[in-house]
Amino acid sequence: MDVKDDLWPIRTEGRGLRRALTWNRLISELVLPQHPCDDLLAHFYWTLHILADGGPRLFSPLEWRFLWRWLHLWGRAPDFRICSGCGRSLSSSSPALLTEQGILCPLCPASAGMKVFLPSLFLQELRSAAILPRDDFLQVQLSQNFPKEWDNANRILESILRRTY
Ligand SMILES: [Zn+2]
């Protein structure tokens, strides 16, 4: 059976196309040639569909979703439930810190490296973007309060991916 899927909305929207090509390049860099990675490629394929359907407001949250789920496939995704420093439960009403070691509670000091402060609302948005089913993700209402933080958080996930490889 031939599958024809032109993903036209991505091809006609420059910023969306740029994101797709960036993710594609990252996969090419981090996956060994001849190494089977069907689950990652399926995840990439479905991410492109969300990119086509979601529009620019979801570009950065979708990148977070793509990278977090990729890390999840490799067993390295930051845990939203417990602090990666001390193992305490992360409260949905307390701020936290995203680092290259994972998500830290307010009591744990961060080591050197990239970090993003997570007000409780932003932590909830990161969690939603990562774990919501596709249709719920497409409908999710995000605060729009954290444009820079989304991109900084994405760079941290990319850094974790590069260290995992
Ligand atoms: Zn802690």
Backbone and ligand atoms as CSV (ligand in chain L), in Angstrom:
chain,resi,resn,atom,element,x,y,z
A,1,MET,N,N,0.841,-1.187,0.000
A,1,MET,CA,C,0.000,0.000,0.000
A,1,MET,C,C,0.885,1.249,0.000
A,2,ASP,N,N,0.586,2.185,-0.844
A,2,ASP,CA,C,1.313,3.459,-0.847
A,2,ASP,C,C,0.692,4.407,0.169
A,3,VAL,N,N,1.539,5.047,0.916
A,3,VAL,CA,C,1.060,6.085,1.818
A,3,VAL,C,C,1.509,7.425,1.268
A,4,LYS,N,N,0.527,8.273,1.004
A,4,LYS,CA,C,0.877,9.600,0.474
A,4,LYS,C,C,0.387,10.625,1.481
A,5,ASP,N,N,1.325,11.404,1.937
A,5,ASP,CA,C,1.013,12.319,3.029
A,5,ASP,C,C,1.855,13.558,2.807
A,6,ASP,N,N,1.264,14.605,2.276
A,6,ASP,CA,C,2.111,15.742,1.886
A,6,ASP,C,C,2.325,16.774,2.988
A,7,LEU,N,N,1.595,16.656,4.109
A,7,LEU,CA,C,1.756,17.595,5.230
A,7,LEU,C,C,1.799,19.039,4.731
A,8,TRP,N,N,0.892,19.363,3.866
A,8,TRP,CA,C,0.926,20.641,3.162
A,8,TRP,C,C,0.982,21.862,4.088
A,9,PRO,N,N,0.213,21.871,5.202
A,9,PRO,CA,C,0.253,23.072,6.053
A,9,PRO,C,C,1.651,23.399,6.569
A,10,ILE,N,N,2.477,22.368,6.774
A,10,ILE,CA,C,3.840,22.640,7.248
A,10,ILE,C,C,4.661,23.258,6.124
A,11,ARG,N,N,4.465,22.734,4.926
A,11,ARG,CA,C,5.301,23.186,3.804
A,11,ARG,C,C,4.996,24.618,3.411
A,12,THR,N,N,3.823,25.104,3.774
A,12,THR,CA,C,3.473,26.469,3.377
A,12,THR,C,C,3.692,27.476,4.506
A,13,GLU,N,N,4.215,27.008,5.650
A,13,GLU,CA,C,4.398,27.912,6.785
A,13,GLU,C,C,5.866,27.852,7.194
A,14,GLY,N,N,6.614,28.916,6.897
A,14,GLY,CA,C,8.067,28.891,7.048
A,14,GLY,C,C,8.557,28.503,8.422
A,15,ARG,N,N,7.932,29.048,9.473
A,15,ARG,CA,C,8.443,28.764,10.818
A,15,ARG,C,C,8.166,27.326,11.222
A,16,GLY,N,N,7.026,26.794,10.788
A,16,GLY,CA,C,6.720,25.405,11.088
A,16,GLY,C,C,7.683,24.475,10.365
A,17,LEU,N,N,7.952,24.812,9.120
A,17,LEU,CA,C,8.884,24.003,8.326
A,17,LEU,C,C,10.273,24.006,8.963
A,18,ARG,N,N,10.665,25.190,9.465
A,18,ARG,CA,C,11.987,25.284,10.098
A,18,ARG,C,C,12.062,24.376,11.325
A,19,ARG,N,N,10.979,24.379,12.138
A,19,ARG,CA,C,10.968,23.485,13.314
A,19,ARG,C,C,11.109,22.032,12.873
A,20,ALA,N,N,10.319,21.654,11.872
A,20,ALA,CA,C,10.335,20.256,11.422
A,20,ALA,C,C,11.738,19.868,10.960
A,21,LEU,N,N,12.402,20.771,10.244
A,21,LEU,CA,C,13.735,20.450,9.735
A,21,LEU,C,C,14.754,20.383,10.872
A,22,THR,N,N,14.562,21.236,11.886
A,22,THR,CA,C,15.453,21.196,13.048
A,22,THR,C,C,15.334,19.855,13.767
A,23,TRP,N,N,14.089,19.390,13.949
A,23,TRP,CA,C,13.884,18.099,14.637
A,23,TRP,C,C,14.456,16.967,13.790
A,24,ASN,N,N,14.263,17.065,12.492
A,24,ASN,CA,C,14.784,16.044,11.599
A,24,ASN,C,C,16.314,15.972,11.687
A,25,ARG,N,N,16.943,17.149,11.752
A,25,ARG,CA,C,18.410,17.192,11.835
A,25,ARG,C,C,18.877,16.586,13.157
A,26,LEU,N,N,18.140,16.884,14.227
A,26,LEU,CA,C,18.517,16.344,15.531
A,26,LEU,C,C,18.453,14.813,15.521
A,27,ILE,N,N,17.409,14.276,14.908
A,27,ILE,CA,C,17.312,12.809,14.803
A,27,ILE,C,C,18.496,12.266,14.006
A,28,SER,N,N,18.825,12.932,12.888
A,28,SER,CA,C,19.949,12.457,12.061
A,28,SER,C,C,21.253,12.487,12.845
A,29,GLU,N,N,21.393,13.501,13.699
A,29,GLU,CA,C,22.632,13.616,14.468
A,29,GLU,C,C,22.726,12.576,15.568
A,30,LEU,N,N,21.588,12.288,16.220
A,30,LEU,CA,C,21.647,11.524,17.469
A,30,LEU,C,C,21.316,10.049,17.319
A,31,VAL,N,N,20.793,9.643,16.188
A,31,VAL,CA,C,20.481,8.224,16.015
A,31,VAL,C,C,21.528,7.611,15.092
A,32,LEU,N,N,22.098,6.523,15.539
A,32,LEU,CA,C,23.151,5.883,14.756
A,32,LEU,C,C,22.575,5.345,13.447
A,33,PRO,N,N,23.316,5.505,12.344
A,33,PRO,CA,C,22.859,4.923,11.079
A,33,PRO,C,C,22.665,3.412,11.243
A,34,GLN,N,N,21.669,2.891,10.632
A,34,GLN,CA,C,21.337,1.448,10.678
A,34,GLN,C,C,20.776,1.020,12.024
A,35,HIS,N,N,20.694,1.945,12.980
A,35,HIS,CA,C,20.150,1.573,14.292
A,35,HIS,C,C,18.631,1.655,14.215
A,36,PRO,N,N,17.918,0.576,14.563
A,36,PRO,CA,C,16.461,0.629,14.455
A,36,PRO,C,C,15.876,1.618,15.469
A,37,CYS,N,N,15.030,2.494,14.994
A,37,CYS,CA,C,14.412,3.453,15.920
A,37,CYS,C,C,12.993,3.721,15.448
A,38,ASP,N,N,12.258,2.640,15.181
A,38,ASP,CA,C,10.902,2.774,14.650
A,38,ASP,C,C,9.999,3.597,15.560
A,39,ASP,N,N,10.162,3.390,16.881
A,39,ASP,CA,C,9.289,4.125,17.797
A,39,ASP,C,C,9.560,5.623,17.722
A,40,LEU,N,N,10.825,6.011,17.599
A,40,LEU,CA,C,11.155,7.430,17.489
A,40,LEU,C,C,10.636,8.011,16.166
A,41,LEU,N,N,10.790,7.261,15.082
A,41,LEU,CA,C,10.319,7.774,13.786
A,41,LEU,C,C,8.803,7.884,13.752
A,42,ALA,N,N,8.109,6.935,14.386
A,42,ALA,CA,C,6.647,7.040,14.468
A,42,ALA,C,C,6.263,8.270,15.290
A,43,HIS,N,N,6.974,8.484,16.376
A,43,HIS,CA,C,6.720,9.662,17.218
A,43,HIS,C,C,6.971,10.943,16.408
A,44,PHE,N,N,8.032,10.980,15.628
A,44,PHE,CA,C,8.333,12.146,14.787
A,44,PHE,C,C,7.215,12.370,13.758
A,45,TYR,N,N,6.778,11.291,13.146
A,45,TYR,CA,C,5.716,11.389,12.133
A,45,TYR,C,C,4.452,12.017,12.736
A,46,TRP,N,N,4.032,11.514,13.899
A,46,TRP,CA,C,2.799,12.032,14.508
A,46,TRP,C,C,2.996,13.448,15.034
A,47,THR,N,N,4.221,13.771,15.419
A,47,THR,CA,C,4.504,15.148,15.840
A,47,THR,C,C,4.337,16.105,14.656
A,48,LEU,N,N,4.766,15.672,13.474
A,48,LEU,CA,C,4.600,16.519,12.280
A,48,LEU,C,C,3.121,16.774,11.997
A,49,HIS,N,N,2.293,15.766,12.245
A,49,HIS,CA,C,0.852,15.972,12.052
A,49,HIS,C,C,0.289,16.992,13.027
A,50,ILE,N,N,0.746,16.933,14.272
A,50,ILE,CA,C,0.288,17.932,15.238
A,50,ILE,C,C,0.807,19.305,14.834
A,51,LEU,N,N,2.043,19.343,14.338
A,51,LEU,CA,C,2.606,20.618,13.865
A,51,LEU,C,C,1.729,21.204,12.756
A,52,ALA,N,N,1.289,20.339,11.851
A,52,ALA,CA,C,0.450,20.799,10.740
A,52,ALA,C,C,-0.907,21.296,11.235
A,53,ASP,N,N,-1.433,20.655,12.285
A,53,ASP,CA,C,-2.785,20.998,12.758
A,53,ASP,C,C,-2.809,22.079,13.825
A,54,GLY,N,N,-1.678,22.280,14.497
A,54,GLY,CA,C,-1.694,23.095,15.707
A,54,GLY,C,C,-1.481,24.583,15.513
A,55,GLY,N,N,-0.705,24.961,14.513
A,55,GLY,CA,C,-0.462,26.380,14.314
A,55,GLY,C,C,0.631,26.928,15.212
A,56,PRO,N,N,1.070,28.165,14.932
A,56,PRO,CA,C,2.242,28.748,15.590
A,56,PRO,C,C,2.170,28.829,17.108
A,57,ARG,N,N,0.989,28.991,17.699
A,57,ARG,CA,C,0.943,29.159,19.155
A,57,ARG,C,C,1.459,27.907,19.868
A,58,LEU,N,N,1.426,26.774,19.173
A,58,LEU,CA,C,1.866,25.528,19.811
A,58,LEU,C,C,3.284,25.108,19.407
A,59,PHE,N,N,3.978,25.923,18.622
A,59,PHE,CA,C,5.292,25.483,18.124
A,59,PHE,C,C,6.238,25.103,19.267
A,60,SER,N,N,6.425,26.036,20.219
A,60,SER,CA,C,7.387,25.751,21.296
A,60,SER,C,C,6.882,24.667,22.250
A,61,PRO,N,N,5.608,24.704,22.673
A,61,PRO,CA,C,5.109,23.587,23.479
A,61,PRO,C,C,5.200,22.242,22.744
A,62,LEU,N,N,4.984,22.253,21.432
A,62,LEU,CA,C,5.082,21.008,20.678
A,62,LEU,C,C,6.526,20.523,20.634
A,63,GLU,N,N,7.465,21.453,20.521
A,63,GLU,CA,C,8.880,21.048,20.557
A,63,GLU,C,C,9.196,20.387,21.897
A,64,TRP,N,N,8.701,20.994,22.986
A,64,TRP,CA,C,8.877,20.388,24.320
A,64,TRP,C,C,8.291,18.975,24.328
A,65,ARG,N,N,7.065,18.838,23.815
A,65,ARG,CA,C,6.389,17.530,23.774
A,65,ARG,C,C,7.216,16.523,22.976
A,66,PHE,N,N,7.708,16.952,21.813
A,66,PHE,CA,C,8.500,16.076,20.954
A,66,PHE,C,C,9.768,15.611,21.691
A,67,LEU,N,N,10.485,16.572,22.291
A,67,LEU,CA,C,11.758,16.224,22.933
A,67,LEU,C,C,11.528,15.410,24.210
A,68,TRP,N,N,10.507,15.801,24.990
A,68,TRP,CA,C,10.245,15.077,26.246
A,68,TRP,C,C,9.850,13.630,25.944
A,69,ARG,N,N,8.994,13.426,24.956
A,69,ARG,CA,C,8.565,12.069,24.621
A,69,ARG,C,C,9.703,11.249,24.003
A,70,TRP,N,N,10.570,11.915,23.268
A,70,TRP,CA,C,11.773,11.239,22.754
A,70,TRP,C,C,12.609,10.758,23.944
A,71,LEU,N,N,12.859,11.662,24.894
A,71,LEU,CA,C,13.619,11.266,26.089
A,71,LEU,C,C,12.898,10.149,26.842
A,72,HIS,N,N,11.587,10.199,26.873
A,72,HIS,CA,C,10.815,9.159,27.551
A,72,HIS,C,C,11.062,7.796,26.885
A,73,LEU,N,N,11.114,7.791,25.565
A,73,LEU,CA,C,11.411,6.537,24.845
A,73,LEU,C,C,12.777,5.995,25.249
A,74,TRP,N,N,13.703,6.902,25.521
A,74,TRP,CA,C,15.063,6.493,25.885
A,74,TRP,C,C,15.231,6.370,27.402
A,75,GLY,N,N,14.133,6.515,28.137
A,75,GLY,CA,C,14.182,6.360,29.591
A,75,GLY,C,C,14.859,7.497,30.326
A,76,ARG,N,N,14.914,8.683,29.724
A,76,ARG,CA,C,15.645,9.787,30.353
A,76,ARG,C,C,14.810,11.055,30.542
A,77,ALA,N,N,13.500,10.979,30.355
A,77,ALA,CA,C,12.680,12.193,30.459
A,77,ALA,C,C,12.622,12.693,31.900
A,78,PRO,N,N,12.695,14.011,32.098
A,78,PRO,CA,C,12.527,14.557,33.447
A,78,PRO,C,C,11.189,14.117,34.033
A,79,ASP,N,N,11.222,13.770,35.308
A,79,ASP,CA,C,10.030,13.275,36.008
A,79,ASP,C,C,9.254,14.457,36.582
A,80,PHE,N,N,7.956,14.504,36.320
A,80,PHE,CA,C,7.130,15.594,36.845
A,80,PHE,C,C,6.624,15.302,38.257
A,81,ARG,N,N,6.772,14.072,38.710
A,81,ARG,CA,C,6.166,13.701,39.989
A,81,ARG,C,C,7.113,13.868,41.162
A,82,ILE,N,N,8.390,13.535,40.953
A,82,ILE,CA,C,9.308,13.610,42.094
A,82,ILE,C,C,10.557,14.400,41.734
A,83,CYS,N,N,11.101,15.048,42.746
A,83,CYS,CA,C,12.327,15.827,42.600
A,83,CYS,C,C,13.470,14.892,42.230
A,84,SER,N,N,14.248,15.278,41.219
A,84,SER,CA,C,15.346,14.398,40.817
A,84,SER,C,C,16.527,14.522,41.768
A,85,GLY,N,N,16.476,15.488,42.700
A,85,GLY,CA,C,17.557,15.625,43.676
A,85,GLY,C,C,17.315,14.789,44.925
A,86,CYS,N,N,16.135,14.960,45.550
A,86,CYS,CA,C,15.900,14.333,46.857
A,86,CYS,C,C,14.774,13.308,46.836
A,87,GLY,N,N,14.025,13.214,45.750
A,87,GLY,CA,C,12.963,12.207,45.670
A,87,GLY,C,C,11.641,12.632,46.295
A,88,ARG,N,N,11.582,13.869,46.860
A,88,ARG,CA,C,10.297,14.325,47.399
A,88,ARG,C,C,9.298,14.501,46.256
A,89,SER,N,N,8.000,14.413,46.602
A,89,SER,CA,C,6.965,14.686,45.606
A,89,SER,C,C,7.020,16.152,45.203
A,90,LEU,N,N,6.856,16.415,43.916
A,90,LEU,CA,C,6.778,17.800,43.444
A,90,LEU,C,C,5.333,18.253,43.607
A,91,SER,N,N,5.151,19.367,44.281
A,91,SER,CA,C,3.803,19.878,44.515
A,91,SER,C,C,3.346,20.684,43.306
A,92,SER,N,N,2.058,20.525,42.967
A,92,SER,CA,C,1.560,21.287,41.810
A,92,SER,C,C,1.370,22.759,42.162
A,93,SER,N,N,1.529,23.108,43.437
A,93,SER,CA,C,1.359,24.508,43.809
A,93,SER,C,C,2.674,25.185,44.179
A,94,SER,N,N,3.781,24.465,44.067
A,94,SER,CA,C,5.078,25.058,44.393
A,94,SER,C,C,5.909,25.225,43.126
A,95,PRO,N,N,6.798,26.228,43.141
A,95,PRO,CA,C,7.691,26.367,41.996
A,95,PRO,C,C,8.731,25.248,41.999
A,96,ALA,N,N,9.428,25.106,40.932
A,96,ALA,CA,C,10.490,24.104,40.826
A,96,ALA,C,C,11.545,24.650,39.868
A,97,LEU,N,N,12.549,23.836,39.621
A,97,LEU,CA,C,13.628,24.267,38.744
A,97,LEU,C,C,13.915,23.149,37.745
A,98,LEU,N,N,13.905,23.473,36.464
A,98,LEU,CA,C,14.297,22.494,35.446
A,98,LEU,C,C,15.790,22.637,35.190
A,99,THR,N,N,16.508,21.535,35.343
A,99,THR,CA,C,17.952,21.538,35.106
A,99,THR,C,C,18.297,20.366,34.191
A,100,GLU,N,N,19.575,20.290,33.834
A,100,GLU,CA,C,20.010,19.160,33.017
A,100,GLU,C,C,20.018,17.855,33.822
A,101,GLN,N,N,19.826,17.963,35.154
A,101,GLN,CA,C,19.713,16.760,35.994
A,101,GLN,C,C,18.255,16.358,36.198
A,102,GLY,N,N,17.330,17.166,35.707
A,102,GLY,CA,C,15.919,16.876,35.906
A,102,GLY,C,C,15.232,18.037,36.594
A,103,ILE,N,N,14.047,17.785,37.146
A,103,ILE,CA,C,13.287,18.825,37.826
A,103,ILE,C,C,13.567,18.750,39.324
A,104,LEU,N,N,13.940,19.905,39.891
A,104,LEU,CA,C,14.311,19.958,41.302
A,104,LEU,C,C,13.256,20.704,42.107
A,105,CYS,N,N,13.029,20.236,43.328
A,105,CYS,CA,C,12.123,20.930,44.242
A,105,CYS,C,C,12.811,22.181,44.783
A,106,PRO,N,N,12.069,23.074,45.481
A,106,PRO,CA,C,12.668,24.322,45.962
A,106,PRO,C,C,13.765,24.098,47.017
A,107,LEU,N,N,13.815,22.912,47.608
A,107,LEU,CA,C,14.802,22.676,48.667
A,107,LEU,C,C,16.146,22.190,48.126
A,108,CYS,N,N,16.174,21.776,46.882
A,108,CYS,CA,C,17.414,21.198,46.349
A,108,CYS,C,C,18.195,22.228,45.545
A,109,PRO,N,N,19.484,22.341,45.828
A,109,PRO,CA,C,20.313,23.294,45.081
A,109,PRO,C,C,20.612,22.754,43.678
A,110,ALA,N,N,20.680,23.658,42.727
A,110,ALA,CA,C,21.011,23.249,41.359
A,110,ALA,C,C,22.511,23.270,41.179
A,111,SER,N,N,23.024,22.316,40.448
A,111,SER,CA,C,24.443,22.365,40.108
A,111,SER,C,C,24.612,23.275,38.905
A,112,ALA,N,N,25.850,23.405,38.457
A,112,ALA,CA,C,26.121,24.298,37.328
A,112,ALA,C,C,25.412,23.793,36.075
A,113,GLY,N,N,25.249,24.680,35.118
A,113,GLY,CA,C,24.618,24.268,33.863
A,113,GLY,C,C,23.341,25.041,33.633
A,114,MET,N,N,22.665,24.712,32.542
A,114,MET,CA,C,21.443,25.431,32.186
A,114,MET,C,C,20.351,25.136,33.195
A,115,LYS,N,N,19.529,26.137,33.473
A,115,LYS,CA,C,18.380,25.918,34.345
A,115,LYS,C,C,17.275,26.904,33.984
A,116,VAL,N,N,16.061,26.500,34.242
A,116,VAL,CA,C,14.902,27.369,34.017
A,116,VAL,C,C,14.030,27.312,35.263
A,117,PHE,N,N,13.735,28.486,35.826
A,117,PHE,CA,C,12.839,28.557,36.964
A,117,PHE,C,C,11.426,28.225,36.482
A,118,LEU,N,N,10.732,27.370,37.241
A,118,LEU,CA,C,9.388,26.944,36.855
A,118,LEU,C,C,8.376,27.419,37.887
A,119,PRO,N,N,7.728,28.565,37.671
A,119,PRO,CA,C,6.580,28.878,38.512
A,119,PRO,C,C,5.583,27.730,38.397
A,120,SER,N,N,4.746,27.538,39.420
A,120,SER,CA,C,3.892,26.335,39.428
A,120,SER,C,C,3.021,26.249,38.173
A,121,LEU,N,N,2.545,27.404,37.688
A,121,LEU,CA,C,1.709,27.383,36.479
A,121,LEU,C,C,2.492,26.849,35.277
A,122,PHE,N,N,3.745,27.289,35.149
A,122,PHE,CA,C,4.548,26.843,34.006
A,122,PHE,C,C,4.875,25.359,34.123
A,123,LEU,N,N,5.152,24.900,35.343
A,123,LEU,CA,C,5.395,23.468,35.544
A,123,LEU,C,C,4.174,22.662,35.088
A,124,GLN,N,N,2.982,23.151,35.426
A,124,GLN,CA,C,1.756,22.450,34.989
A,124,GLN,C,C,1.619,22.471,33.467
A,125,GLU,N,N,2.015,23.587,32.855
A,125,GLU,CA,C,1.909,23.669,31.393
A,125,GLU,C,C,2.903,22.717,30.719
A,126,LEU,N,N,4.111,22.632,31.281
A,126,LEU,CA,C,5.107,21.699,30.724
A,126,LEU,C,C,4.586,20.268,30.818
A,127,ARG,N,N,3.985,19.960,31.973
A,127,ARG,CA,C,3.463,18.606,32.173
A,127,ARG,C,C,2.331,18.316,31.184
A,128,SER,N,N,1.421,19.277,31.041
A,128,SER,CA,C,0.300,19.089,30.115
A,128,SER,C,C,0.805,18.862,28.696
A,129,ALA,N,N,1.740,19.705,28.273
A,129,ALA,CA,C,2.234,19.600,26.900
A,129,ALA,C,C,2.896,18.247,26.657
A,130,ALA,N,N,3.524,17.696,27.692
A,130,ALA,CA,C,4.226,16.423,27.522
A,130,ALA,C,C,3.269,15.241,27.484
A,131,ILE,N,N,2.256,15.260,28.357
A,131,ILE,CA,C,1.527,14.003,28.552
A,131,ILE,C,C,0.104,13.973,28.011
A,132,LEU,N,N,-0.472,15.120,27.674
A,132,LEU,CA,C,-1.849,15.090,27.179
A,132,LEU,C,C,-1.964,14.283,25.895
A,133,PRO,N,N,-3.083,13.567,25.710
A,133,PRO,CA,C,-3.315,12.931,24.415
A,133,PRO,C,C,-3.371,14.005,23.316
A,134,ARG,N,N,-3.117,13.574,22.105
A,134,ARG,CA,C,-3.009,14.493,20.975
A,134,ARG,C,C,-4.151,15.519,20.891
A,135,ASP,N,N,-5.393,15.041,20.913
A,135,ASP,CA,C,-6.513,15.963,20.707
A,135,ASP,C,C,-6.627,16.971,21.848
A,136,ASP,N,N,-6.340,16.521,23.057
A,136,ASP,CA,C,-6.369,17.449,24.197
A,136,ASP,C,C,-5.236,18.466,24.082
A,137,PHE,N,N,-4.074,17.990,23.621
A,137,PHE,CA,C,-2.951,18.917,23.441
A,137,PHE,C,C,-3.318,20.016,22.437
A,138,LEU,N,N,-3.970,19.629,21.362
A,138,LEU,CA,C,-4.326,20.624,20.336
A,138,LEU,C,C,-5.299,21.671,20.878
A,139,GLN,N,N,-6.076,21.309,21.920
A,139,GLN,CA,C,-7.060,22.240,22.489
A,139,GLN,C,C,-6.536,22.980,23.713
A,140,VAL,N,N,-5.340,22.620,24.165
A,140,VAL,CA,C,-4.898,23.115,25.471
A,140,VAL,C,C,-4.767,24.644,25.470
A,141,GLN,N,N,-5.221,25.242,26.567
A,141,GLN,CA,C,-5.089,26.685,26.726
A,141,GLN,C,C,-3.833,26.957,27.538
A,142,LEU,N,N,-2.859,27.587,26.924
A,142,LEU,CA,C,-1.621,27.915,27.624
A,142,LEU,C,C,-1.620,29.411,27.914
A,143,SER,N,N,-0.916,29.781,28.971
A,143,SER,CA,C,-1.017,31.164,29.450
A,143,SER,C,C,-0.351,32.188,28.533
A,144,GLN,N,N,0.567,31.765,27.699
A,144,GLN,CA,C,1.357,32.690,26.856
A,144,GLN,C,C,2.274,33.577,27.694
A,145,ASN,N,N,2.439,33.241,28.979
A,145,ASN,CA,C,3.273,34.067,29.863
A,145,ASN,C,C,4.750,33.694,29.806
A,146,PHE,N,N,5.070,32.605,29.136
A,146,PHE,CA,C,6.434,32.084,29.268
A,146,PHE,C,C,7.117,31.832,27.916
A,147,PRO,N,N,7.064,32.789,27.009
A,147,PRO,CA,C,7.611,32.505,25.669
A,147,PRO,C,C,9.092,32.131,25.694
A,148,LYS,N,N,9.877,32.868,26.482
A,148,LYS,CA,C,11.316,32.575,26.519
A,148,LYS,C,C,11.584,31.286,27.284
A,149,GLU,N,N,10.790,31.063,28.338
A,149,GLU,CA,C,11.010,29.879,29.173
A,149,GLU,C,C,10.775,28.585,28.387
A,150,TRP,N,N,9.771,28.579,27.505
A,150,TRP,CA,C,9.545,27.377,26.687
A,150,TRP,C,C,10.802,27.060,25.882
A,151,ASP,N,N,11.378,28.073,25.260
A,151,ASP,CA,C,12.544,27.805,24.415
A,151,ASP,C,C,13.747,27.390,25.257
A,152,ASN,N,N,13.919,28.032,26.430
A,152,ASN,CA,C,15.025,27.626,27.301
A,152,ASN,C,C,14.824,26.197,27.807
A,153,ALA,N,N,13.587,25.860,28.137
A,153,ALA,CA,C,13.304,24.488,28.590
A,153,ALA,C,C,13.614,23.493,27.463
A,154,ASN,N,N,13.289,23.879,26.243
A,154,ASN,CA,C,13.568,22.987,25.108
A,154,ASN,C,C,15.065,22.774,24.915
A,155,ARG,N,N,15.843,23.833,25.151
A,155,ARG,CA,C,17.294,23.684,24.994
A,155,ARG,C,C,17.849,22.721,26.054
A,156,ILE,N,N,17.236,22.729,27.243
A,156,ILE,CA,C,17.690,21.801,28.286
A,156,ILE,C,C,17.390,20.356,27.875
A,157,LEU,N,N,16.192,20.115,27.334
A,157,LEU,CA,C,15.886,18.739,26.889
A,157,LEU,C,C,16.842,18.318,25.775
A,158,GLU,N,N,17.145,19.246,24.885
A,158,GLU,CA,C,18.081,18.911,23.797
A,158,GLU,C,C,19.445,18.565,24.376
A,159,SER,N,N,19.853,19.300,25.391
A,159,SER,CA,C,21.134,19.022,26.023
A,159,SER,C,C,21.129,17.644,26.691
A,160,ILE,N,N,20.018,17.284,27.347
A,160,ILE,CA,C,19.933,15.953,27.960
A,160,ILE,C,C,20.027,14.873,26.876
A,161,LEU,N,N,19.330,15.113,25.749
A,161,LEU,CA,C,19.382,14.145,24.645
A,161,LEU,C,C,20.820,13.966,24.157
A,162,ARG,N,N,21.534,15.066,23.998
A,162,ARG,CA,C,22.904,14.976,23.475
A,162,ARG,C,C,23.821,14.246,24.467
A,163,ARG,N,N,23.562,14.420,25.765
A,163,ARG,CA,C,24.390,13.736,26.762
A,163,ARG,C,C,24.028,12.256,26.833
A,164,THR,N,N,22.742,11.966,26.559
A,164,THR,CA,C,22.298,10.560,26.587
A,164,THR,C,C,22.965,9.780,25.453
A,165,TYR,N,N,23.091,10.461,24.303
A,165,TYR,CA,C,23.712,9.849,23.143
A,165,TYR,C,C,25.206,9.737,23.402
L,1,ZN,ZN,ZN,14.452,18.059,46.109
